[in-house]
Amino acid sequence: MSASPDSLAETLGARGRVPDFFIVGQPKSGTTALYEMLRSHPQIYLPELKEPLFFASDLRPDVNLDSASQRPRFLPASYEQYLALFAAAGPEQRVGEASSSYLRSRVAAGAIAEAQPAARIIAILREPASLLRSLHLQRLQEHVETEQDLARALALEDDRRLGRGLPPGLRQPQMLMYSEFVHCLEQLRRYEARFADEQLLVLIYDDFLAENERTVRRVLRFLGVEDSVPIAARSANPTVSVRSKRLERAVRRARAGQGALWGPVKSLVKPLTSARLRRNVLDPVRKRLLYRQPPPPDEKLMLELRRRFKPEVVMLGEHLDRDLVALWGYDELG
C-alpha cells in the first residue's frame, strides 16, 4: 500500500505481522510516554519508528521530513514496508504501533479495521485549551510555526486553510489547523463505528499524569499481557520553549550532519557513541542547553478558549460518562 492506495484489500495478502493494537490519541497527550513505557514490557513489541502514519493517507506528507532536522526520514510507503517494521516481534508478543494522528485522520479507522478487524485501540484525550497551548509551543520548536502568539496563530487558521499566510516551505498546512485537533468526539465516533466497545480504551491525560502506574496497568490488562511487570514511569516529549533560536537551529543542523563542517564531525562522532549513550546522556544535556520551561500561559486567552470549547467538553463527558466539565475546571468559567 502506498500513501494513496487504490485498494487496501489488494495488498492484504502480503506476508507479515499486522499490529494487534494501536495508540492513537491527541498530540501532546502522553502517547509518546505510553509508547516508551509499553516498549519495555517483554510481552509487547513496538518498533523503533513512532508515527509511521501508514493508515492515515490523508495526513501523510508528500515529502517525509524529520521535524528536528528537516531532512527526509523513512515512512513506509508500501504495505510490505509497513509489515517489515514488526518483523522482529516474537510469536508470543503483542505487536503494536503508535501514530497519534490516526485519531484525527478521517480514513485511518476504516483502514485499520480492514487490515486488522480484531485490533485494540488506545486513545488518550486532553483538555482543549492546554492541548492547543502545548501544541503551539511544539510547532514553534519544530520550526513549523512562525507566529509566536497563540491567539494570533488561531486567528490565522481561516486564511491558512485557503493557503494564505503560511510559513515558507510548509508542506503540511493541516499541522497549523489547531482547532481541528480538539474535535475528539467526532474522531472517537469514527472508531466506535468500526470496532466493538471492548476493543476501545479511552484514557484521559490527567489520569495518566496523576496515576501513571495505575493507568499503564490498566492498558496492560486491556492488551491481555502480564500487568505486574515493573515498568518505569516516563515523561516523554515535554512542553518546552526554545532558549535561543539561532543556537537551536545550529544544533539541529549539527545533529543532521548538514554543512561542510558538521558532516565530517557527525560521521566521526556517531561510531564512537552508542545509541543508548546518545539517548540517555547526550540528548538530555542537549535539551537542557537548548530548551527551558515555557512562560506562564495567557490566562485571559485560556479562559476564552475554555469558553469556546465548553460545548465540546460537555458532549464528550456525556459520551464517556465522565464529568470532564468538573475535572477540567469548565464549571468555574463564570
C-alpha positions as CSV (number, residue, x, y, z in Angstrom):
1,M,0.0,0.0,0.0
2,S,1.2,3.5,-0.8
3,A,0.2,6.9,0.6
4,S,-2.8,6.8,-1.8
5,P,-3.6,3.1,-2.3
6,D,-6.1,2.0,-5.0
7,S,-7.4,-0.6,-2.6
8,L,-6.0,-1.9,0.7
9,A,-7.7,-5.2,0.1
10,E,-5.5,-5.8,-2.9
11,T,-2.4,-5.7,-0.7
12,L,-3.6,-7.6,2.4
13,G,-2.1,-10.8,1.0
14,A,1.4,-9.6,1.9
15,R,3.0,-11.7,4.5
16,G,3.9,-10.3,7.9
17,R,2.6,-9.5,11.3
18,V,-0.2,-6.9,11.4
19,P,-0.3,-5.0,14.7
20,D,-2.6,-6.2,17.4
21,F,-3.1,-2.7,18.9
22,F,-2.8,1.0,18.0
23,I,-2.1,4.0,20.2
24,V,-3.9,6.9,18.6
25,G,-4.8,9.8,20.9
26,Q,-4.3,13.5,20.6
27,P,-0.9,15.1,20.3
28,K,0.8,16.3,23.5
29,S,-1.4,13.9,25.5
30,G,1.2,11.3,26.6
31,T,1.2,9.0,23.6
32,T,5.0,9.1,23.4
33,A,5.4,8.4,27.1
34,L,3.0,5.4,26.9
35,Y,4.7,4.1,23.8
36,E,8.1,4.2,25.6
37,M,6.7,2.5,28.7
38,L,5.0,-0.3,26.8
39,R,8.1,-0.9,24.7
40,S,9.9,-2.0,27.9
41,H,7.3,-4.8,28.5
42,P,8.7,-8.2,27.4
43,Q,5.4,-9.3,26.1
44,I,4.9,-6.3,23.9
45,Y,6.7,-5.3,20.7
46,L,6.7,-1.7,19.4
47,P,9.0,-0.7,16.6
48,E,11.7,2.0,16.8
49,L,9.6,4.1,14.4
50,K,6.9,6.1,16.2
51,E,4.3,7.8,14.0
52,P,4.6,5.6,10.8
53,L,1.3,7.2,9.8
54,F,0.7,4.3,7.4
55,F,-3.1,4.2,7.7
56,A,-3.5,8.0,7.7
57,S,-3.1,8.5,4.0
58,D,-4.9,11.9,4.3
59,L,-2.3,13.2,6.7
60,R,0.9,11.8,5.3
61,P,3.4,14.4,4.0
62,D,4.2,14.4,0.3
63,V,7.8,14.6,1.3
64,N,8.8,12.9,4.6
65,L,10.8,15.4,6.6
66,D,12.0,14.8,10.1
67,S,10.8,17.8,12.2
68,A,14.1,18.0,14.1
69,S,16.4,18.1,11.0
70,Q,14.1,18.9,8.1
71,R,15.8,16.1,6.3
72,P,14.0,13.1,4.6
73,R,13.0,10.4,7.0
74,F,11.7,6.9,6.4
75,L,8.0,6.3,6.4
76,P,6.7,3.0,5.0
77,A,5.3,3.6,1.5
78,S,4.1,0.1,0.8
79,Y,2.2,-2.5,2.9
80,E,5.3,-4.7,2.7
81,Q,7.5,-1.9,4.2
82,Y,4.9,-1.3,6.9
83,L,4.8,-5.0,7.9
84,A,8.6,-5.1,7.9
85,L,8.5,-2.8,10.9
86,F,7.2,-5.7,13.0
87,A,9.3,-8.5,11.6
88,A,11.5,-8.7,14.7
89,A,8.5,-9.3,17.0
90,G,8.4,-12.7,18.9
91,P,5.5,-15.0,18.2
92,E,4.2,-14.6,21.8
93,Q,4.4,-10.8,21.8
94,R,1.6,-8.4,21.4
95,V,2.5,-6.2,18.4
96,G,1.5,-2.5,18.3
97,E,2.3,0.9,16.8
98,A,1.7,4.5,17.9
99,S,0.6,7.2,15.5
100,S,-1.3,9.9,17.3
101,S,-2.5,11.3,14.0
102,Y,-4.7,8.3,13.5
103,L,-7.3,9.8,15.8
104,R,-7.5,13.0,13.7
105,S,-7.4,11.2,10.3
106,R,-10.7,10.7,8.5
107,V,-9.6,7.4,6.9
108,A,-7.3,5.7,9.5
109,A,-10.1,4.0,11.5
110,G,-11.5,2.3,8.4
111,A,-8.1,1.3,7.0
112,I,-7.1,-0.2,10.4
113,A,-10.3,-2.1,10.7
114,E,-9.9,-3.5,7.2
115,A,-6.3,-4.6,7.9
116,Q,-6.9,-5.8,11.4
117,P,-10.6,-6.2,12.5
118,A,-9.5,-7.5,15.9
119,A,-7.3,-4.5,16.7
120,R,-7.4,-2.9,20.0
121,I,-7.4,0.9,20.0
122,I,-6.0,3.1,22.8
123,A,-6.9,6.8,22.6
124,I,-5.7,9.5,25.0
125,L,-7.5,12.8,25.3
126,R,-6.5,16.1,26.8
127,E,-8.3,19.3,27.9
128,P,-8.6,21.5,24.8
129,A,-7.0,24.8,25.9
130,S,-3.9,23.2,27.4
131,L,-3.6,21.0,24.4
132,L,-3.6,23.9,22.0
133,R,-1.1,25.9,24.0
134,S,1.3,22.9,24.2
135,L,0.8,22.0,20.6
136,H,1.6,25.6,19.5
137,L,4.8,25.6,21.5
138,Q,5.8,22.3,19.9
139,R,5.1,23.7,16.4
140,L,7.4,26.6,17.3
141,Q,10.0,24.2,18.5
142,E,9.7,22.2,15.2
143,H,10.1,25.4,13.2
144,V,6.7,24.6,11.6
145,E,5.1,27.6,13.1
146,T,6.4,31.2,12.8
147,E,3.7,33.1,14.7
148,Q,4.8,33.4,18.3
149,D,1.4,34.4,19.7
150,L,-1.1,31.6,20.1
151,A,-4.1,33.9,19.8
152,R,-2.8,35.2,16.5
153,A,-1.9,31.7,15.3
154,L,-5.5,30.6,16.0
155,A,-6.9,33.7,14.2
156,L,-4.8,32.9,11.1
157,E,-6.5,29.5,10.6
158,D,-9.1,30.6,8.1
159,D,-6.5,32.3,5.9
160,R,-4.1,29.4,6.2
161,R,-6.8,27.0,5.3
162,L,-7.0,28.9,2.0
163,G,-3.2,28.8,1.6
164,R,-2.6,32.4,2.7
165,G,-0.1,33.4,5.4
166,L,1.6,30.0,5.6
167,P,5.2,29.8,6.8
168,P,7.7,29.5,4.0
169,G,8.3,25.9,2.9
170,L,5.5,24.4,5.0
171,R,4.4,21.2,3.3
172,Q,1.6,20.2,5.7
173,P,-0.7,23.2,6.3
174,Q,-3.1,20.9,8.4
175,M,-0.4,20.9,11.1
176,L,-1.4,24.5,11.9
177,M,-5.1,24.0,11.9
178,Y,-5.1,24.0,15.7
179,S,-8.8,23.9,16.4
180,E,-9.2,20.8,14.4
181,F,-7.2,18.9,16.9
182,V,-9.8,19.3,19.7
183,H,-12.9,17.7,18.0
184,C,-12.2,14.4,19.6
185,L,-15.8,13.2,20.0
186,E,-16.3,13.2,16.2
187,Q,-12.9,11.5,15.9
188,L,-13.8,8.8,18.5
189,R,-17.0,8.0,16.8
190,R,-15.2,7.0,13.7
191,Y,-13.5,4.2,15.7
192,E,-16.7,3.3,17.5
193,A,-18.3,2.8,14.1
194,R,-15.6,0.3,13.2
195,F,-14.7,-1.5,16.4
196,A,-16.7,-3.1,19.3
197,D,-16.8,-1.4,22.7
198,E,-14.4,-3.9,24.2
199,Q,-11.8,-3.1,21.6
200,L,-11.6,0.6,22.6
201,L,-9.9,2.1,25.6
202,V,-10.2,5.8,26.1
203,L,-7.8,7.4,28.6
204,I,-7.8,10.9,30.0
205,Y,-4.4,12.7,30.1
206,D,-5.0,13.9,33.6
207,D,-5.3,10.3,34.9
208,F,-2.1,9.4,33.0
209,L,-0.2,12.2,34.8
210,A,-1.8,11.7,38.3
211,E,-1.9,7.9,38.4
212,N,0.7,6.9,35.9
213,E,1.4,3.4,37.1
214,R,-2.3,2.6,37.7
215,T,-3.2,3.8,34.2
216,V,-0.5,1.8,32.5
217,R,-1.5,-1.3,34.4
218,R,-5.0,-0.7,33.0
219,V,-3.6,-0.6,29.5
220,L,-1.6,-3.8,30.1
221,R,-4.8,-5.6,31.2
222,F,-6.6,-4.2,28.2
223,L,-3.9,-5.7,25.9
224,G,-4.0,-9.1,27.7
225,V,-0.4,-9.1,29.0
226,E,1.0,-9.5,32.4
227,D,0.2,-6.3,34.4
228,S,2.7,-6.9,37.3
229,V,5.9,-6.5,35.2
230,P,7.9,-3.5,36.6
231,I,7.6,-0.5,34.2
232,A,9.4,2.8,35.0
233,A,7.3,5.9,34.5
234,R,8.3,8.1,31.6
235,S,7.8,11.7,30.8
236,A,8.4,11.9,27.1
237,N,8.1,14.9,24.7
238,P,7.5,17.6,27.4
239,T,6.3,21.0,26.5
240,V,9.2,23.5,26.3
241,S,10.2,26.8,24.8
242,V,13.4,27.5,22.9
243,R,16.1,29.4,24.7
244,S,17.9,30.7,21.5
245,K,16.5,30.1,18.0
246,R,20.0,30.6,16.5
247,L,21.7,28.1,18.7
248,E,18.9,25.6,18.5
249,R,18.9,25.8,14.7
250,A,22.7,25.3,14.6
251,V,22.4,22.2,16.8
252,R,19.7,20.8,14.7
253,R,21.9,21.2,11.6
254,A,24.8,19.6,13.5
255,R,22.7,16.6,14.5
256,A,21.5,16.2,10.9
257,G,25.1,16.4,9.6
258,Q,24.3,19.3,7.4
259,G,27.1,21.6,6.1
260,A,30.7,21.2,5.2
261,L,31.8,21.2,8.8
262,W,29.1,19.2,10.5
263,G,29.0,16.3,8.1
264,P,32.5,15.0,8.8
265,V,32.1,15.7,12.6
266,K,28.9,13.6,12.7
267,S,30.5,10.8,10.7
268,L,33.3,10.7,13.3
269,V,31.3,11.0,16.5
270,K,28.4,8.6,15.7
271,P,30.5,5.5,15.5
272,L,32.2,6.4,18.8
273,T,29.0,6.7,20.8
274,S,26.2,4.1,21.3
275,A,22.6,4.8,20.6
276,R,21.9,4.3,24.3
277,L,24.6,6.9,25.3
278,R,23.2,9.4,22.9
279,R,19.6,8.8,24.0
280,N,20.2,8.7,27.8
281,V,23.1,11.1,28.3
282,L,23.8,13.3,25.3
283,D,20.2,14.1,24.4
284,P,19.2,15.2,27.9
285,V,22.2,17.5,28.1
286,R,21.4,19.0,24.7
287,K,17.8,19.6,25.7
288,R,18.8,21.4,28.9
289,L,21.1,23.7,27.0
290,L,18.5,24.5,24.2
291,Y,15.2,24.5,26.0
292,R,13.5,25.9,29.1
293,Q,10.2,25.8,30.8
294,P,7.6,27.7,28.8
295,P,6.4,31.0,30.0
296,P,3.1,31.1,32.0
297,P,0.0,30.8,29.9
298,D,-2.0,33.8,28.9
299,E,-4.9,33.2,31.4
300,K,-7.2,35.5,29.5
301,L,-6.7,33.5,26.3
302,M,-7.0,30.3,28.2
303,L,-10.4,31.4,29.6
304,E,-11.6,32.4,26.1
305,L,-10.6,29.0,24.7
306,R,-12.3,27.1,27.5
307,R,-15.5,29.1,26.9
308,R,-15.2,28.4,23.2
309,F,-14.7,24.7,23.6
310,K,-17.1,24.1,26.6
311,P,-19.9,22.6,24.4
312,E,-17.4,20.1,23.0
313,V,-16.2,19.1,26.6
314,V,-19.8,18.8,27.8
315,M,-20.7,16.4,24.9
316,L,-17.5,14.4,25.3
317,G,-18.1,14.0,29.0
318,E,-21.6,12.8,28.5
319,H,-20.5,10.4,25.8
320,L,-17.8,8.9,28.1
321,D,-20.0,9.1,31.2
322,R,-17.2,11.1,32.8
323,D,-17.6,14.6,34.5
324,L,-14.9,16.3,32.3
325,V,-16.5,19.7,33.0
326,A,-15.6,19.5,36.7
327,L,-12.3,17.6,36.1
328,W,-11.1,20.3,33.7
329,G,-12.5,23.3,35.6
330,Y,-15.1,24.2,33.0
331,D,-17.7,24.6,35.8
332,E,-15.8,27.6,37.0
333,L,-15.7,29.7,33.9
334,G,-18.3,32.3,35.1
